[in-house]
Amino acid sequence: MFENLDVFRLSHALARHAGARQAVVAQNIANADTPGYRARDIAPFSAFLEAPPGMRATRPGHLFGQGGAQTFEAREERGAARDPNGNSVTLETEMLRAVDVQRQHGRALAIYRSGLTVLRTAMSRS
């Protein structure tokens, strides 16, 4: 029932995006001293909202069994300053991204809670 309501779908996608971005930030921090490692990031969530809708699976087994979940690909950052060893990770930038991810995840939870409150209110008045 909940997956058919857009507000819950939006909050789920936002939380998945935050989780995927947190994994990329953690990987960047783990490789901060690896020679030649280049920092990666995921496009902002707004880019996924503005993207034109393409084909997506609406039920299991549809489109050759592929799921309808969006995938968030990490890509290398362009123009990032590099250390002499070729590494482009700066811990300060990654810490700021981690805080941004935490806020995004909190926002997703707030949207979900708000949707539940509206749904409970609507159900109690009927």
Secondary structure, 3 states (H helix, E strand, C coil): CHHHCHHHHHHHHHHHHHHHHHHHHHHHHHCCCCCCCCCEEECCHHHHHHCCCCCCCCCCCCCCCCCCCCCCCEEECCCCCCCCCCCCCCHHHHHHHHHHHHHHHHHHHHHHHHHHHHHHHHHHCC
